[in-house]
């Protein structure tokens, strides 16, 4: 009967009925299995009676005498320098061997056997960086901790709008300075006291640029000629355009003046 009860205790463990059964499997959550339709029960066994919770404090028996004579103080300046781990620097060895004129493999092996160059490991580099940072962060004894006291708000200046008046005066002074500077530049330009550079030349005179003609197909530009001519001769065409130029003066219109005639104005 006891064997059956013992076997039933392992039914919901990873080992099941078969396999080795140890007492630690009953408390190890990795071996626990949930029952069908029920959540997995978790829990930890309580410590024995008389167990004291919390961190253990290591008291000193000497007391004040030890504090005055030899009290370990955790200050960066009083700590003993930790010996940093090093390793062989093969890149530096190869460079030194090459500088000595050794290029073959046997010569390099012989050079490494008689010479040694060390460098800090990655962990040692990080530790050295932490030590340097602790040394650099040491503050002078006259350092005062805390937040600086903010000066009191000048309430009378706020009531009298002095900040507004000061801002307006600054803006007016800035506008006056800008105006004087512009007048000075204009005066120098009128007197001719300016550097003649490409910008000034382009501003004074710009070369006329003829617009490029519209693109046309070669066959139309050479062979396609008008079949109907509105004017029989070039003289008739010139006289017509001349008449048009003189007739457009009294007509209305925004650009080409093709509208009706305007009445005479006195």
C-alpha angles and dihedrals in degrees: 000000000000090000091053091050090048090051091048091057089063096048092097096043130091092256095056119187093321128059134041116325122207130176092238090065090068092061100033110099092204090068094045119113126191124239121247109280094000132097121249112270115227131186145134129232117251121245118257124273115285093033114147118215123216139048119317115243119212106216126204120234097201096058118176094006091060091045091056096042109034117000116160108234119193099222125138092230095051098044120105113248110256115232107244121220117245137191137195115281103219093177091058090046092053091048092049091048091051090049088053091053098255112138108151125084097245090051090051092050090051091048092051091050092056100034133051130191118183133201135184119266121237092260090048091051091054091047091050090050090052091049091049091049091051090050094048094048093061108122125212117261091248093062114128115209126213138052120311115250112254114233117250119266113256096234094180091058090050092051093048092047092236092152090056093048091048091051092049091050092051092050092049091049091050092050090049092052092048091049092050091048092051091048090050091051091049092049093051090048091053092049089050096244097142136107113257104225133153092276092056092046092051090046093053097041132014121190111238113248118206114224115247114252119252115267116258132176113262093235091056095044093055108028106023105086127165114268096198124053118193094205124050095211137017090245091060090049093051093047090050093052091045090053089048092053092051094044096051093066098080095037127097125239140117098245119352097026098228094146133101123303117274118234118251114271123214 
